[in-house]
Amino acid sequence: MSKKTAAILAVLIILTASGCSLTPGNMPANTAPTPSGRGYVKQLDCLYFAADDFSNYTAKAKTYGAQTLSAGVVPHHLLAGELIASFFKTAGETGERYDTVILLGPNHKGEGADVSTTACSWKTEFGTVECDEDAVSAIIACKSLDARINDDMLQNDHAVSSLVPYIKYYLPEVKVAAVLLTRRVTLEQSHDIALLLDSIAKNKKCLVVGSVDFSHGLSAEEAKLRDENTRQAILANDLVRIKRMPNENFDSPETLCAILYYMQERRACAATLFDHKSAADLLENPVLQDCTTYFVLGSP
């Protein structure tokens, strides 16, 4: 038995034990398979890429000093592009040989399935980012998630589409598996996602990243107070409290809970706070009335 076959069998055993078993019929009929019989020909575009802004943010990017990195949280609001660049630059400089980046983020429109994914590759200015089809197949196979393929949603929602160019730039050899979650995803399903990703990560080197923007629609002063409540809940791993928090705290408690559960599965005591900024900071406007905020978190 080859090592690859043994690895696939190990994932299947774990999935079956956790209630996630392989079932056919979730692949879209209008997407052609590759000659190998697996995968998708279609490529998704990174619709929110702006070359000048990207160059500016990557030029300013710093590293957070992490020696190892298995999971984290970054913004998707591209005003915070410097923070996104800094996280993936840090990942690139750890020396880890990642096989796959698994991206989780909010389904902003809340339409379609509660868990949506794609098996398409991504087209960037720096080349193609291939999809990790094995990871996507495992996600689709998990019965408790009832995940569905929705290529257009993944392309059009900036939650993951905005991050893909940074991944290609700093981690040029990795594959990507991208997932969007609605607010209807339960705390139990967030835990199932973490268990599933942990099983995937036992057979390949994964970086699991949650794409989350924090305080929304508040003044800079009000956002600061919300962020302190959020920070305390994150550092305490109070997932029940996090799940109940509204959009004024952040846009995807489901994503954040899945990431924190995953960190627990990887035996991390708590997330490390790498960075914290607000739109008021970045725009140098302390009285900004509609202030989005940003946390960058990491875990070894």
C-alpha positions as CSV (number, residue, x, y, z in Angstrom):
1,M,0.0,0.0,0.0
2,S,1.4,3.4,-1.0
3,K,1.8,6.2,1.6
4,K,-0.8,8.3,-0.3
5,T,-3.3,5.5,-0.2
6,A,-2.7,4.9,3.5
7,A,-3.1,8.6,4.2
8,I,-6.5,8.7,2.4
9,L,-7.7,5.6,4.2
10,A,-6.7,7.2,7.6
11,V,-8.8,10.3,6.8
12,L,-11.8,8.2,5.8
13,I,-11.6,6.2,9.0
14,I,-11.5,9.5,11.0
15,L,-14.4,11.0,9.1
16,T,-16.6,8.0,9.5
17,A,-16.0,7.8,13.2
18,S,-16.9,11.5,13.6
19,G,-20.2,11.2,11.6
20,C,-18.6,12.6,8.4
21,S,-18.8,9.9,5.6
22,L,-18.3,10.1,1.9
23,T,-21.5,10.6,-0.1
24,P,-21.7,11.3,-3.9
25,G,-23.9,13.8,-5.7
26,N,-22.6,17.1,-4.4
27,M,-20.5,18.1,-7.4
28,P,-22.1,20.5,-9.9
29,A,-23.1,19.0,-13.2
30,N,-22.0,22.0,-15.2
31,T,-18.3,21.9,-14.4
32,A,-16.1,19.7,-16.5
33,P,-13.7,17.2,-14.9
34,T,-10.0,17.2,-15.8
35,P,-8.6,14.4,-18.0
36,S,-7.7,12.6,-14.9
37,G,-11.4,12.4,-14.0
38,R,-10.9,14.6,-10.9
39,G,-11.0,18.3,-10.3
40,Y,-12.4,21.3,-12.1
41,V,-11.2,23.1,-15.2
42,K,-12.8,26.4,-14.3
43,Q,-10.6,29.0,-12.6
44,L,-12.0,31.7,-10.2
45,D,-10.9,35.3,-10.5
46,C,-9.6,37.4,-7.5
47,L,-12.1,40.3,-8.2
48,Y,-10.9,42.6,-5.5
49,F,-7.2,42.7,-6.4
50,A,-5.7,46.1,-6.9
51,A,-2.0,46.0,-8.0
52,D,-1.0,49.4,-6.6
53,D,-2.6,48.8,-3.2
54,F,-1.1,45.3,-3.1
55,S,2.4,46.6,-3.8
56,N,2.0,49.2,-1.1
57,Y,0.8,46.7,1.5
58,T,3.4,44.1,0.8
59,A,6.2,46.8,0.9
60,K,5.0,47.7,4.4
61,A,4.5,44.2,5.7
62,K,6.3,43.1,8.8
63,T,6.8,39.7,10.5
64,Y,5.2,38.8,13.8
65,G,8.1,36.7,15.0
66,A,6.3,33.3,15.1
67,Q,8.6,30.3,14.8
68,T,5.8,28.0,13.8
69,L,2.3,28.7,12.7
70,S,-0.6,26.3,12.2
71,A,-3.6,28.6,12.4
72,G,-4.6,32.2,12.6
73,V,-7.2,34.9,11.9
74,V,-6.8,37.8,9.5
75,P,-9.0,40.5,8.1
76,H,-10.6,40.5,4.6
77,H,-11.3,44.3,4.5
78,L,-8.5,45.4,2.1
79,L,-8.0,48.6,3.9
80,A,-6.2,46.3,6.3
81,G,-4.1,44.8,3.5
82,E,-0.8,45.5,5.4
83,L,-2.1,43.2,8.3
84,I,-3.0,40.5,5.8
85,A,0.4,40.8,4.1
86,S,2.1,40.7,7.5
87,F,0.4,37.5,8.5
88,F,1.2,35.6,5.3
89,K,4.7,37.0,5.3
90,T,5.2,35.6,8.8
91,A,3.9,32.2,7.6
92,G,6.3,32.3,4.7
93,E,9.2,33.0,6.9
94,T,8.6,30.3,9.5
95,G,10.3,27.8,7.2
96,E,7.2,25.5,7.3
97,R,6.6,23.6,4.1
98,Y,2.9,24.0,3.9
99,D,0.9,21.8,1.5
100,T,-2.4,23.6,1.9
101,V,-4.0,26.7,3.2
102,I,-7.6,26.2,4.4
103,L,-9.6,29.4,4.4
104,L,-12.8,29.9,6.4
105,G,-14.8,33.0,6.2
106,P,-18.3,34.5,6.3
107,N,-20.9,34.1,3.6
108,H,-21.8,37.8,3.7
109,K,-25.0,37.5,1.8
110,G,-26.2,34.5,3.8
111,E,-27.5,32.9,0.7
112,G,-27.3,29.3,-0.4
113,A,-26.1,26.4,1.7
114,D,-24.8,27.1,5.2
115,V,-21.4,25.7,4.2
116,S,-20.2,26.5,0.7
117,T,-17.0,25.6,-1.0
118,T,-15.4,25.3,-4.4
119,A,-13.1,22.8,-6.1
120,C,-11.9,25.4,-8.6
121,S,-8.4,26.8,-8.8
122,W,-7.8,30.6,-8.5
123,K,-6.2,32.9,-11.1
124,T,-3.9,35.5,-9.6
125,E,-1.4,38.1,-11.0
126,F,1.3,35.8,-9.7
127,G,0.1,32.5,-11.2
128,T,-2.5,29.9,-10.5
129,V,-3.4,28.7,-7.0
130,E,-4.5,25.1,-7.3
131,C,-7.4,23.7,-5.2
132,D,-6.7,21.0,-2.7
133,E,-9.4,18.6,-4.1
134,D,-8.8,16.0,-1.4
135,A,-9.6,18.6,1.4
136,V,-12.6,19.9,-0.5
137,S,-13.9,16.3,-1.0
138,A,-13.5,15.7,2.7
139,I,-15.5,18.8,3.5
140,I,-18.3,17.9,1.2
141,A,-18.4,14.4,2.6
142,C,-19.1,15.5,6.1
143,K,-22.8,14.8,6.6
144,S,-23.2,17.2,9.6
145,L,-22.0,20.1,7.5
146,D,-24.0,19.4,4.3
147,A,-21.5,21.5,2.4
148,R,-22.3,22.4,-1.2
149,I,-20.2,23.6,-4.2
150,N,-20.9,27.2,-5.1
151,D,-18.2,28.5,-7.4
152,D,-19.7,31.9,-8.1
153,M,-20.3,32.6,-4.4
154,L,-16.7,31.9,-3.5
155,Q,-15.5,34.1,-6.3
156,N,-17.8,37.0,-5.6
157,D,-17.5,37.1,-1.8
158,H,-14.5,39.0,-0.7
159,A,-14.1,37.0,2.5
160,V,-11.7,34.5,0.9
161,S,-11.2,35.9,-2.7
162,S,-9.4,38.9,-1.2
163,L,-6.8,36.8,0.5
164,V,-5.8,34.4,-2.3
165,P,-3.3,36.8,-4.0
166,Y,-1.4,37.2,-0.7
167,I,-1.3,33.4,-0.3
168,K,0.2,33.0,-3.8
169,Y,2.7,35.8,-3.2
170,Y,4.1,34.6,0.1
171,L,3.4,30.8,-0.1
172,P,3.7,30.2,-3.9
173,E,3.6,26.4,-3.8
174,V,0.6,25.8,-1.6
175,K,-2.9,24.6,-2.6
176,V,-6.0,26.2,-1.2
177,A,-9.4,24.9,0.1
178,A,-11.9,27.7,0.7
179,V,-15.1,27.6,2.7
180,L,-17.8,30.2,3.4
181,L,-20.1,29.9,6.5
182,T,-23.5,31.6,7.1
183,R,-24.6,32.8,10.5
184,R,-26.9,29.7,10.6
185,V,-23.9,27.4,11.3
186,T,-24.2,26.2,14.9
187,L,-21.5,26.0,17.5
188,E,-21.6,22.2,17.2
189,Q,-21.0,22.5,13.4
190,S,-18.1,24.9,14.1
191,H,-16.7,22.1,16.3
192,D,-17.3,19.5,13.6
193,I,-15.3,21.8,11.1
194,A,-12.4,21.9,13.6
195,L,-12.4,18.2,14.0
196,L,-12.5,17.6,10.2
197,L,-9.7,20.1,9.6
198,D,-7.6,18.5,12.3
199,S,-8.1,15.1,10.6
200,I,-7.0,16.6,7.3
201,A,-4.0,18.2,8.9
202,K,-2.8,14.8,10.2
203,N,-1.9,13.8,6.7
204,K,-0.5,17.1,5.2
205,K,1.0,20.3,6.4
206,C,-1.9,22.8,6.7
207,L,-2.2,26.4,7.6
208,V,-5.8,27.0,8.7
209,V,-6.9,30.7,8.4
210,G,-10.1,32.4,9.5
211,S,-11.0,35.5,7.6
212,V,-12.9,37.8,10.0
213,D,-13.5,41.5,10.2
214,F,-14.3,42.7,13.7
215,S,-16.4,45.7,14.9
216,H,-18.8,47.0,12.3
217,G,-21.0,50.1,12.0
218,L,-19.9,51.8,15.2
219,S,-17.9,54.9,16.0
220,A,-14.2,54.5,16.7
221,E,-14.8,54.9,20.4
222,E,-17.7,52.4,20.6
223,A,-15.7,50.0,18.5
224,K,-12.8,50.2,20.9
225,L,-15.1,49.1,23.8
226,R,-16.5,46.2,21.7
227,D,-13.0,45.0,20.8
228,E,-12.0,44.8,24.4
229,N,-15.0,42.6,25.1
230,T,-14.1,40.5,22.1
231,R,-10.4,40.3,23.1
232,Q,-11.3,39.0,26.5
233,A,-13.6,36.3,25.1
234,I,-11.0,35.1,22.6
235,L,-8.2,34.9,25.2
236,A,-10.6,33.1,27.6
237,N,-11.6,30.7,24.8
238,D,-15.2,31.5,25.7
239,L,-16.8,30.1,22.6
240,V,-20.4,30.1,23.9
241,R,-20.0,33.9,24.5
242,I,-18.3,34.4,21.1
243,K,-21.0,32.6,19.2
244,R,-23.7,34.9,20.7
245,M,-21.9,38.1,19.8
246,P,-23.5,40.3,17.1
247,N,-22.2,42.0,13.9
248,E,-21.1,44.9,16.0
249,N,-18.4,42.7,17.5
250,F,-17.4,40.8,14.3
251,D,-18.9,39.4,11.1
252,S,-18.4,35.6,11.6
253,P,-18.6,34.1,15.0
254,E,-18.9,30.7,13.2
255,T,-15.5,31.2,11.6
256,L,-13.9,32.4,14.8
257,C,-15.3,29.5,16.8
258,A,-14.1,27.0,14.2
259,I,-10.6,28.4,14.3
260,L,-10.5,28.5,18.1
261,Y,-11.8,25.0,18.3
262,Y,-9.1,24.0,15.8
263,M,-6.4,25.6,17.9
264,Q,-7.7,23.6,20.9
265,E,-7.4,20.4,18.8
266,R,-3.9,21.3,18.0
267,R,-3.2,21.7,21.7
268,A,-2.7,25.5,21.6
269,C,-3.5,27.0,25.0
270,A,-4.9,30.2,23.5
271,A,-4.6,32.3,20.4
272,T,-1.7,34.8,20.4
273,L,-2.7,38.4,19.5
274,F,-0.3,39.4,16.7
275,D,-1.9,42.8,15.9
276,H,-4.9,44.9,16.4
277,K,-5.9,48.0,14.4
278,S,-8.9,49.9,13.4
279,A,-10.0,51.8,10.3
280,A,-9.7,54.9,12.4
281,D,-6.0,54.1,12.9
282,L,-5.3,53.3,9.3
283,L,-7.2,56.4,8.0
284,E,-5.8,58.6,10.8
285,N,-9.3,59.7,11.7
286,P,-9.9,59.2,15.4
287,V,-13.6,60.4,15.2
288,L,-14.5,58.0,12.3
289,Q,-18.2,57.1,12.7
290,D,-18.3,53.8,10.8
291,C,-15.2,52.1,12.1
292,T,-14.3,48.5,11.2
293,T,-11.6,46.9,13.4
294,Y,-9.1,44.1,12.8
295,F,-7.4,41.5,14.9
296,V,-4.6,39.3,13.7
297,L,-4.3,36.1,15.7
298,G,-1.9,33.2,15.4
299,S,-1.2,29.8,16.9
300,P,1.8,27.4,16.7
